[in-house]
Amino acid sequence: MSDLPNPSRDAATADSLPLPDGYRYAGVACGLKASGRADLSLIVSDQPVVAAGVYTTNQVVAAPVVWCRRRTPSDQIRAVVVNSGNANACTGQQGERDARQMAQWAAEQIGAEPETVLVMSTGVIGQHLPMEKVQQGIAAAGGQLQRSPEAFARSADAILTTDKSRKVAAREVVVEGRTYRIAAMAKGAGMISPNMATMLATVLTDAPLRPDVAQQLLRAAADVSFNRVSVDGHTSTNDTLLLLARAGQTPLEGAALETFSAALTELCIELAQQLPADGEGAQHVLQLTVAGAGSDQDAAKIARAVAASPLVKTAVTGGDPNWGRVVSAAGYAGPKIDVAKTCLEIIDTTVFRDGQPVAFDAAALSAAMKAAAVVPMRLVVGSGAGEATFWASDLTTEYVEFNSLYTT
C-alpha cells in the first residue's frame, strides 16, 4: 500500500518544514477570490538564483506561461509572484501586458528588474485580471516578507483554488558533509492531467546548480512525478513547475549531484501524489503500476490511458473489481501488449492471469476497495522490462456537480 497523504488534513504542519536558506515568503488576500481567502503569493530570493521551468504542452497557454518560458533557464531570477482566482489565460495582448505588470510591481518591491521575476496565475480562464487589486496585493505581500515556516505556509495557501488542503513537501539532503534543504509548494485539484509538471508548483533549494543542469534535473523529476498523476484527464493552460537554486557558487556535480537529484525526485513524487489525493470530489486514489511493457515510456502511456478511463475511475469509486475495464483500456492505449501474458492484481488479489479471468471473492475485494483510501493495481502486459507507476483520483458525483457549476 502507498503512504499517500490524507487529503482531509494539511500536507504538512507549518513548523515542521526545513526551509532552504536565502528565501523570504508572503501570502495575502487582495480580493481576487470571492471567498476572501488568500490569493496572492510572493517568494523572494536575497540574491539572484538559478531558475528552471517546465510548462504545459497545451497549445492554448496562459500569459504567465509565455512570460516564464522566455526567462528560464536563468541564473538571474529574484522572485516568483503568483495569483490565484484568475488564470490570465485566453486574455490576448492585455493578458501579456498584465503578466509583465505583475513582474514590474513585484520587482519594485525588492529593487530588481521585471525580467528577474517569474509569474504564475491560476483560476478561471478568460477573464482579465483586476489589476488594481493585484497591485495592492503585491504591495501588501512585499511588506510582509518573512523567512519563517509560517510565512512559507501562508505563501503556499495563497496559490490554492479548489484545493481542500495545503500541498507542501520538504527534504534535507547531506552532500559531501554539507546539508542542503529543498522545500516545495503546489496547488491542483481539478483540470489535472499534466504532460509536463502540474497545475502550479515551486521547488526551492539552497544547493548550488548550473542553469542547464537544473533544467535537466527538473524535467527528469517531472517525468516520474507530476507527469504520472491525473484527476480528470484535462491538461491545463497554466501548468508550471519551477525550480530555484543557488547561483554563484561551485555547482554540484558527479556523485554529489546524483545524491541531490535523487532527493529532488523523491520530493516531487511526494508532492505530486498529493494532487489526486485532493482531486475535486475524490474519495479514492488509484495507484496503478504497469509492468512488462516494451519500455518505461510504453508503460507510462498504458498507465495514463487506464487511469484516465472514466469507466476505470468510476469502478474505483464504487469498489467494483471490474478487470475488463482495466485490461481493455490497456489494449487501446497504443503500445503493444501480450494478451496471453497479461495479468492484473487489485489490492494484492489476482483477478486476471495470462489472458484469462480467475476465480476470486468479488464481495470481499469490493469491500476492501471501498475501505481503502488508496487502491493499488498492478497490471502486467507482457515480459518486457518497461515499468511505470501512475496515480489518479476516482470519479464521483461530487466532481460532476462541482464542475458543472464552476463559473456560474
C-alpha positions as CSV (number, residue, x, y, z in Angstrom):
1,M,0.0,0.0,0.0
2,S,1.1,3.6,-0.6
3,D,1.7,6.2,2.0
4,L,-0.2,8.9,0.1
5,P,-1.2,11.9,2.2
6,N,-4.7,12.2,3.7
7,P,-6.5,14.9,1.8
8,S,-8.5,15.8,4.9
9,R,-5.5,17.4,6.5
10,D,-2.8,19.9,5.6
11,A,0.0,18.1,3.8
12,A,2.5,19.3,6.5
13,T,2.3,21.5,9.6
14,A,3.9,24.9,9.1
15,D,6.5,24.4,11.8
16,S,7.8,21.1,10.6
17,L,9.4,22.1,7.3
18,P,13.1,22.5,6.9
19,L,13.4,25.6,4.7
20,P,16.4,26.5,2.4
21,D,18.5,29.5,3.3
22,G,18.1,32.7,1.4
23,Y,14.4,33.0,0.7
24,R,11.5,35.0,2.1
25,Y,7.8,34.4,1.7
26,A,4.4,36.1,1.9
27,G,0.8,35.2,1.2
28,V,-2.1,37.8,1.4
29,A,-5.7,38.3,0.3
30,C,-6.3,41.1,-2.2
31,G,-9.9,40.3,-3.3
32,L,-9.3,38.1,-6.3
33,K,-11.3,35.3,-4.6
34,A,-14.9,36.0,-3.7
35,S,-14.3,33.9,-0.6
36,G,-11.9,36.4,0.8
37,R,-9.2,33.8,1.2
38,A,-5.5,34.5,0.5
39,D,-4.9,34.8,-3.3
40,L,-1.5,36.4,-3.8
41,S,1.8,34.7,-3.1
42,L,5.3,36.2,-3.2
43,I,8.6,34.3,-2.9
44,V,11.8,36.4,-2.9
45,S,15.5,35.4,-3.0
46,D,18.0,37.6,-1.3
47,Q,20.4,37.1,-4.2
48,P,20.0,36.2,-7.9
49,V,19.3,32.5,-8.2
50,V,19.2,29.8,-10.8
51,A,15.7,29.1,-12.2
52,A,14.5,26.2,-14.4
53,G,10.9,25.5,-15.5
54,V,8.8,23.0,-17.3
55,Y,5.4,24.1,-18.7
56,T,2.1,22.9,-20.1
57,T,2.1,21.3,-23.5
58,N,-1.3,22.6,-24.2
59,Q,-1.3,24.8,-27.4
60,V,-3.6,27.2,-25.5
61,V,-1.3,28.8,-22.9
62,A,-1.7,31.5,-20.3
63,A,0.2,34.8,-20.5
64,P,2.3,33.9,-17.4
65,V,3.5,30.7,-19.1
66,V,4.7,32.8,-22.1
67,W,6.5,35.1,-19.7
68,C,8.2,32.4,-17.8
69,R,9.2,30.3,-20.8
70,R,11.2,33.2,-22.1
71,R,13.1,33.6,-18.9
72,T,14.1,30.0,-17.9
73,P,16.6,28.6,-17.5
74,S,18.4,31.5,-16.0
75,D,20.8,32.4,-13.2
76,Q,19.4,35.9,-12.6
77,I,16.0,35.3,-11.0
78,R,15.0,37.1,-7.9
79,A,11.3,36.4,-7.2
80,V,8.2,34.4,-8.1
81,V,4.8,36.2,-7.9
82,V,1.6,34.1,-8.0
83,N,-2.1,35.0,-8.1
84,S,-5.0,32.6,-7.6
85,G,-8.6,33.1,-8.6
86,N,-7.9,34.2,-12.1
87,A,-5.8,32.2,-14.7
88,N,-5.0,35.2,-17.0
89,A,-5.4,32.7,-19.9
90,C,-7.0,33.4,-23.2
91,T,-6.8,37.1,-22.5
92,G,-4.8,38.2,-25.5
93,Q,-2.3,41.1,-25.5
94,Q,-3.9,42.6,-22.5
95,G,-3.1,39.4,-20.5
96,E,0.5,39.6,-21.6
97,R,0.7,43.2,-20.5
98,D,-0.8,42.3,-17.2
99,A,1.7,39.5,-16.6
100,R,4.6,41.9,-17.3
101,Q,3.0,44.4,-15.0
102,M,2.8,41.9,-12.2
103,A,6.5,41.3,-12.6
104,Q,7.2,45.0,-12.6
105,W,5.3,45.6,-9.4
106,A,7.0,42.7,-7.7
107,A,10.4,43.9,-8.9
108,E,9.7,47.3,-7.4
109,Q,9.1,45.8,-4.0
110,I,12.6,44.3,-3.9
111,G,14.7,46.7,-6.0
112,A,15.0,44.4,-9.0
113,E,14.3,44.3,-12.7
114,P,11.0,42.9,-14.1
115,E,12.9,40.3,-16.2
116,T,14.1,38.7,-12.9
117,V,10.6,38.0,-11.7
118,L,8.7,34.9,-12.7
119,V,4.9,35.0,-12.8
120,M,2.2,32.3,-12.3
121,S,-1.6,32.6,-12.3
122,T,-4.4,30.1,-11.7
123,G,-8.2,30.2,-11.6
124,V,-11.0,30.9,-14.1
125,I,-10.0,31.1,-17.7
126,G,-10.9,34.0,-20.0
127,Q,-11.2,36.9,-17.5
128,H,-8.9,39.8,-17.3
129,L,-7.1,40.4,-14.0
130,P,-8.4,43.2,-11.8
131,M,-5.1,44.9,-11.8
132,E,-5.8,47.4,-9.1
133,K,-6.4,44.6,-6.6
134,V,-3.3,42.8,-7.9
135,Q,-1.2,45.9,-7.3
136,Q,-2.5,46.2,-3.8
137,G,-1.8,42.6,-3.1
138,I,1.8,42.7,-4.4
139,A,2.4,45.8,-2.3
140,A,1.0,44.1,0.8
141,A,3.0,40.9,0.2
142,G,6.1,42.9,-0.3
143,G,5.6,44.4,3.2
144,Q,5.1,41.1,4.9
145,L,8.0,39.0,3.5
146,Q,9.5,36.8,6.2
147,R,11.8,33.7,6.4
148,S,9.6,31.7,8.8
149,P,7.9,28.4,8.2
150,E,4.6,30.2,8.9
151,A,5.3,32.7,6.1
152,F,6.1,29.8,3.8
153,A,2.7,28.2,4.7
154,R,0.9,31.4,4.0
155,S,2.5,31.6,0.7
156,A,1.5,28.0,-0.1
157,D,-2.1,28.7,0.9
158,A,-2.3,31.7,-1.3
159,I,-1.9,29.7,-4.5
160,L,-4.8,27.3,-3.8
161,T,-8.1,27.4,-5.7
162,T,-10.4,24.4,-5.3
163,D,-7.9,22.5,-3.2
164,K,-9.1,21.2,0.1
165,S,-5.6,21.2,1.7
166,R,-2.2,22.8,1.5
167,K,0.3,20.9,-0.6
168,V,3.9,21.2,0.6
169,A,6.9,18.9,1.0
170,A,10.5,19.3,2.2
171,R,13.8,17.4,2.4
172,E,17.2,17.7,3.9
173,V,20.0,16.1,1.9
174,V,23.6,15.7,3.0
175,V,26.1,16.0,0.2
176,E,29.8,15.7,0.9
177,G,29.3,16.6,4.6
178,R,27.1,19.6,3.9
179,T,23.4,19.8,4.4
180,Y,21.2,21.3,1.8
181,R,17.4,21.9,2.0
182,I,14.7,21.5,-0.5
183,A,11.2,22.8,0.0
184,A,8.2,23.0,-2.3
185,M,4.6,24.1,-2.6
186,A,2.0,23.1,-5.2
187,K,-1.7,23.6,-6.0
188,G,-4.1,21.5,-8.0
189,A,-7.3,19.6,-7.5
190,G,-9.0,19.8,-10.9
191,M,-8.1,20.3,-14.6
192,I,-5.2,17.9,-13.9
193,S,-3.6,15.6,-16.5
194,P,-0.1,17.2,-16.6
195,N,2.1,16.5,-19.6
196,M,5.0,18.5,-18.1
197,A,4.5,19.3,-14.5
198,T,1.4,20.1,-12.5
199,M,-1.1,23.0,-12.2
200,L,1.4,25.2,-10.3
201,A,4.5,24.2,-8.2
202,T,7.6,25.9,-7.0
203,V,10.6,24.0,-5.7
204,L,13.3,25.9,-3.7
205,T,16.7,24.8,-2.7
206,D,19.9,26.3,-1.3
207,A,22.0,23.8,-3.2
208,P,24.2,25.3,-6.0
209,L,23.3,24.2,-9.5
210,R,24.1,25.3,-13.1
211,P,21.1,26.5,-15.0
212,D,21.3,23.8,-17.7
213,V,21.8,21.1,-15.0
214,A,18.8,22.5,-13.0
215,Q,16.7,22.3,-16.2
216,Q,17.7,18.7,-16.8
217,L,17.1,17.6,-13.2
218,L,13.7,19.2,-13.1
219,R,12.5,17.7,-16.3
220,A,13.6,14.3,-15.3
221,A,11.9,14.6,-11.9
222,A,8.7,15.9,-13.5
223,D,8.6,12.9,-15.9
224,V,8.3,10.4,-13.0
225,S,6.2,12.5,-10.7
226,F,3.9,15.3,-11.9
227,N,3.6,13.6,-15.4
228,R,2.3,10.5,-13.6
229,V,-0.8,11.9,-12.0
230,S,-4.3,12.7,-13.2
231,V,-7.6,13.9,-11.8
232,D,-9.7,14.4,-14.9
233,G,-7.6,14.0,-18.0
234,H,-7.6,17.7,-18.8
235,T,-4.2,19.4,-19.3
236,S,-4.3,22.9,-18.1
237,T,-3.4,26.1,-19.9
238,N,-1.3,27.3,-16.9
239,D,0.7,24.2,-15.8
240,T,4.1,25.5,-14.5
241,L,6.7,23.8,-12.4
242,L,9.7,26.0,-11.3
243,L,13.0,25.1,-9.6
244,L,15.0,27.8,-7.9
245,A,18.6,27.0,-6.7
246,R,21.6,28.9,-5.5
247,A,23.8,30.6,-8.1
248,G,27.3,31.9,-8.0
249,Q,29.0,29.1,-6.1
250,T,30.7,25.9,-7.1
251,P,27.8,23.8,-8.5
252,L,27.1,20.2,-7.5
253,E,28.5,17.6,-9.9
254,G,29.3,13.9,-10.0
255,A,28.2,11.8,-7.1
256,A,27.0,14.8,-5.1
257,L,24.7,15.8,-7.9
258,E,23.3,12.3,-8.2
259,T,22.5,12.3,-4.5
260,F,20.8,15.7,-4.8
261,S,18.9,14.6,-7.9
262,A,17.5,11.5,-6.0
263,A,16.2,13.7,-3.2
264,L,14.7,16.2,-5.6
265,T,12.9,13.4,-7.5
266,E,11.6,11.8,-4.2
267,L,10.3,15.2,-3.1
268,C,8.5,15.8,-6.4
269,I,6.8,12.4,-6.2
270,E,5.6,13.1,-2.7
271,L,4.2,16.5,-3.8
272,A,2.6,15.1,-7.0
273,Q,0.8,12.4,-5.1
274,Q,-1.0,15.0,-3.1
275,L,-2.8,16.2,-6.2
276,P,-5.1,13.2,-7.0
277,A,-5.5,12.6,-3.2
278,D,-7.1,16.1,-3.1
279,G,-8.9,15.8,-6.5
280,E,-12.2,17.5,-6.7
281,G,-14.7,15.2,-5.1
282,A,-12.2,12.4,-4.8
283,Q,-12.9,9.5,-2.4
284,H,-10.1,7.2,-3.5
285,V,-6.8,7.3,-5.3
286,L,-5.9,4.7,-7.9
287,Q,-2.2,3.7,-7.7
288,L,-1.6,1.8,-10.9
289,T,1.7,0.1,-11.7
290,V,2.1,-1.2,-15.3
291,A,4.9,-3.7,-15.8
292,G,6.1,-6.0,-18.6
293,A,5.9,-3.3,-21.3
294,G,8.4,-2.8,-24.0
295,S,9.9,0.3,-22.4
296,D,9.2,2.6,-19.5
297,Q,7.7,5.1,-21.9
298,D,5.3,2.4,-23.2
299,A,4.4,1.5,-19.6
300,A,3.7,5.2,-18.8
301,K,1.5,5.5,-21.9
302,I,-0.6,2.5,-21.0
303,A,-0.9,3.6,-17.3
304,R,-2.1,7.0,-18.4
305,A,-4.7,5.6,-20.7
306,V,-6.0,3.2,-18.0
307,A,-6.0,5.8,-15.2
308,A,-7.8,8.4,-17.5
309,S,-10.7,6.0,-18.4
310,P,-14.0,7.2,-16.8
311,L,-15.0,3.6,-16.6
312,V,-12.0,2.6,-14.6
313,K,-12.3,5.7,-12.4
314,T,-16.0,5.0,-11.6
315,A,-15.2,1.4,-10.9
316,V,-12.7,2.6,-8.3
317,T,-15.4,4.9,-6.9
318,G,-17.9,2.1,-6.5
319,G,-15.4,-0.5,-5.3
320,D,-16.1,-2.6,-8.4
321,P,-13.2,-5.0,-9.3
322,N,-14.2,-4.8,-13.0
323,W,-11.0,-6.1,-14.5
324,G,-12.4,-5.9,-18.0
325,R,-12.3,-2.1,-18.0
326,V,-8.7,-2.1,-17.0
327,V,-7.5,-4.7,-19.4
328,S,-9.4,-3.3,-22.4
329,A,-8.1,0.2,-21.7
330,A,-4.5,-1.2,-21.8
331,G,-5.4,-2.7,-25.2
332,Y,-6.3,0.6,-26.8
333,A,-3.5,2.7,-25.2
334,G,-1.3,2.2,-28.2
335,P,1.9,0.3,-27.2
336,K,2.0,-3.4,-27.9
337,I,0.9,-5.8,-25.2
338,D,1.0,-9.5,-25.0
339,V,-2.6,-10.5,-24.1
340,A,-1.6,-14.1,-23.3
341,K,0.8,-12.8,-20.6
342,T,-1.4,-10.1,-19.3
343,C,-2.2,-10.2,-15.6
344,L,-4.0,-7.9,-13.1
345,E,-3.9,-7.7,-9.4
346,I,-6.2,-5.4,-7.3
347,I,-5.1,-4.9,-3.7
348,D,-2.9,-8.0,-3.9
349,T,-5.8,-10.1,-5.3
350,T,-5.2,-11.7,-8.7
351,V,-8.3,-11.2,-10.9
352,F,-6.9,-11.8,-14.3
353,R,-4.0,-14.1,-15.2
354,D,-2.3,-15.0,-18.6
355,G,-5.2,-13.5,-20.6
356,Q,-8.0,-15.2,-18.7
357,P,-10.2,-14.5,-15.6
358,V,-9.5,-16.3,-12.4
359,A,-11.8,-17.1,-9.5
360,F,-11.7,-14.6,-6.6
361,D,-14.0,-13.4,-3.8
362,A,-15.6,-10.4,-5.5
363,A,-17.6,-9.3,-2.5
364,A,-14.5,-9.3,-0.2
365,L,-12.4,-7.4,-2.8
366,S,-15.1,-4.9,-3.4
367,A,-15.4,-4.2,0.4
368,A,-11.6,-3.8,0.5
369,M,-11.6,-1.3,-2.4
370,K,-14.4,0.7,-0.8
371,A,-12.5,0.9,2.5
372,A,-9.1,1.9,1.0
373,A,-8.1,5.5,0.5
374,V,-5.6,4.2,-2.0
375,V,-6.5,1.3,-4.3
376,P,-3.3,-0.3,-5.7
377,M,-3.5,-2.2,-9.0
378,R,-0.6,-4.0,-10.8
379,L,-1.1,-4.7,-14.4
380,V,1.5,-6.9,-16.3
381,V,1.2,-6.6,-20.0
382,G,4.0,-8.9,-21.2
383,S,7.6,-9.9,-20.5
384,G,9.3,-6.6,-21.3
385,A,11.4,-4.5,-18.9
386,G,9.3,-1.4,-19.0
387,E,7.5,-0.3,-15.8
388,A,5.8,2.9,-14.6
389,T,3.6,3.9,-11.7
390,F,0.7,6.4,-12.1
391,W,-1.7,8.0,-9.6
392,A,-5.2,9.1,-10.3
393,S,-8.3,10.2,-8.4
394,D,-11.6,8.4,-8.9
395,L,-14.6,10.0,-10.5
396,T,-17.5,10.9,-8.2
397,T,-20.9,12.6,-8.4
398,E,-19.5,15.4,-6.4
399,Y,-16.9,16.1,-9.1
400,V,-19.5,16.3,-11.8
401,E,-21.8,18.5,-9.7
402,F,-18.9,20.9,-8.8
403,N,-17.6,21.3,-12.3
404,S,-21.0,21.7,-13.9
405,L,-21.4,24.9,-11.9
406,Y,-17.8,26.1,-11.8
407,T,-18.3,29.5,-13.4
408,T,-22.0,30.0,-12.6
